[in-house]
């Protein structure tokens, strides 16, 4: 498989997932207090929203790479 087509497929899949879910969240460990050797940390949930235009753009660019990726010259 051509590497350009593989990137195109990955972009199309990422764009579809971005449109379907609208974003993703992750948990981040944050140090709240640190006094000498004593350290208190907390888990903080972060959310990242994927804009609709980014999902559509990834699908369009991925589709173009799939169509044009195999053509030379």
C-alpha positions as CSV (number, residue, x, y, z in Angstrom):
1,X,0.0,0.0,0.0
2,X,1.2,3.5,-0.9
3,X,2.2,5.5,2.2
4,X,0.1,8.5,0.9
5,X,-3.0,6.3,0.7
6,X,-2.4,5.1,4.2
7,X,-2.2,8.7,5.4
8,X,-5.4,9.4,3.5
9,X,-7.2,6.5,5.1
10,X,-6.0,7.7,8.6
11,X,-7.2,11.2,7.9
12,X,-10.7,10.0,6.8
13,X,-11.0,7.8,9.9
14,X,-9.9,10.6,12.2
15,X,-12.3,13.0,10.5
16,X,-15.2,10.7,10.9
17,X,-14.4,10.0,14.6
18,X,-14.0,13.8,15.2
19,X,-17.5,14.4,13.7
20,X,-19.0,11.5,15.5
21,X,-17.7,12.2,19.0
22,X,-17.0,16.0,18.9
23,X,-14.0,15.7,21.1
24,X,-12.2,13.7,23.7
25,X,-11.2,13.9,27.4
26,X,-8.2,12.8,29.4
27,X,-7.1,12.9,33.0
28,X,-4.1,14.9,34.1
29,X,-2.3,14.7,37.4
30,X,-1.7,18.1,38.9
31,X,0.5,18.9,41.9
32,X,-1.5,20.9,44.3
33,X,0.9,21.4,47.2
34,X,4.6,20.5,47.5
35,X,6.3,21.2,50.8
36,X,9.7,19.5,51.1
37,X,9.2,15.8,50.6
38,X,5.4,16.1,51.1
39,X,3.5,16.3,47.8
40,X,-0.3,16.4,47.4
41,X,-1.6,15.9,43.9
42,X,-5.1,15.8,42.3
43,X,-6.5,14.3,39.2
44,X,-8.0,16.9,36.8
45,X,-10.2,16.0,33.9
46,X,-9.5,17.9,30.7
47,X,-11.8,18.0,27.7
48,X,-10.7,18.9,24.1
49,X,-13.4,19.8,21.6
50,X,-12.8,19.0,17.9
51,X,-14.4,21.7,15.7
52,X,-16.7,20.5,13.0
53,X,-14.6,22.2,10.3
54,X,-11.5,20.3,11.4
55,X,-13.4,16.9,11.0
56,X,-14.8,17.9,7.6
57,X,-11.4,19.2,6.5
58,X,-9.7,15.9,7.5
59,X,-12.2,13.9,5.5
60,X,-11.8,16.1,2.4
61,X,-8.0,16.1,2.6
62,X,-7.9,12.4,3.2
63,X,-10.3,11.8,0.3
64,X,-8.1,13.9,-2.0
65,X,-5.0,11.9,-0.9
66,X,-6.8,8.6,-1.6
67,X,-7.9,9.8,-5.1
68,X,-4.7,11.6,-6.1
69,X,-2.2,9.5,-4.1
70,X,-1.7,6.8,-6.8
71,X,-1.3,9.1,-9.7
72,X,2.1,10.2,-10.9
73,X,3.1,13.2,-13.0
